[in-house]
Amino acid sequence: FKDAAKLRFGKYTAKLMMVYDDGQRDVPIEGEVSFWVVPWRILIVLLVNFLIVAGFFFLLWHFFRQREKNYQSKK
């Protein structure tokens, strides 16, 4: 948790302002690029945990459904 402050998420924009000399004069160059930063390791852990919990509830549902079917067939 000590590194939580370093965690970044969202859209970022990097801007460049550069000047170079072409031999006759200074030539300015400007550039901009946008990109997304996504903490993919955290997303994978959350997805795996979600799948485990969903699988557990599916197994419970399936178990009780089979149990009810067996109970209904014995009547």
C-alpha positions in Angstrom: 0.0 0.0 0.0 3.0 2.3 0.4 3.2 2.5 -3.4 -0.5 3.3 -3.9 0.3 7.0 -4.4 2.4 6.0 -7.4 -0.5 4.2 -9.0 -1.6 5.9 -12.2 -4.8 5.4 -14.2 -6.4 7.4 -16.9 -5.8 9.4 -20.1 -2.5 11.3 -20.3 -1.2 13.7 -22.9 2.5 14.2 -23.6 3.4 17.5 -25.3 6.7 18.2 -27.0 8.2 21.6 -27.8 11.5 21.4 -29.5 13.7 23.8 -31.5 16.6 22.8 -33.7 18.9 24.7 -36.0 18.8 23.7 -39.7 21.9 25.7 -40.5 20.0 28.8 -41.5 17.5 29.4 -38.7 15.9 27.9 -35.6 13.0 25.6 -36.5 10.4 24.9 -33.9 8.6 21.6 -33.7 5.5 20.9 -31.6 4.0 17.5 -31.1 1.3 16.0 -28.9 0.3 12.4 -28.2 -2.4 11.0 -25.9 -2.4 7.6 -24.3 -4.1 5.6 -21.6 -2.4 4.2 -18.6 -4.1 1.1 -17.2 -2.8 -0.9 -14.3 -3.2 -4.2 -16.1 -1.8 -6.4 -13.2 -4.5 -5.1 -10.9 -7.2 -5.6 -13.5 -6.1 -9.2 -14.0 -6.2 -9.9 -10.3 -9.7 -8.4 -10.0 -10.8 -10.4 -13.0 -9.5 -13.6 -11.7 -11.1 -13.0 -8.3 -14.4 -12.2 -10.0 -14.2 -15.4 -12.0 -13.5 -17.4 -8.8 -16.5 -15.9 -7.0 -18.8 -16.3 -10.0 -17.7 -19.9 -10.4 -18.4 -20.6 -6.7 -21.9 -19.2 -7.0 -22.5 -21.1 -10.2 -21.4 -24.3 -8.5 -23.8 -23.6 -5.5 -26.6 -22.8 -7.9 -25.9 -26.0 -9.9 -25.7 -28.1 -6.7 -29.0 -26.8 -5.3 -30.7 -27.2 -8.7 -29.6 -30.8 -9.0 -30.7 -31.4 -5.4 -34.2 -30.0 -6.1 -34.5 -32.1 -9.3 -33.6 -35.2 -7.3 -36.1 -34.3 -4.7 -38.8 -33.7 -7.3 -38.1 -37.0 -9.0 -38.5 -38.9 -5.7 -42.0 -37.6 -5.1 
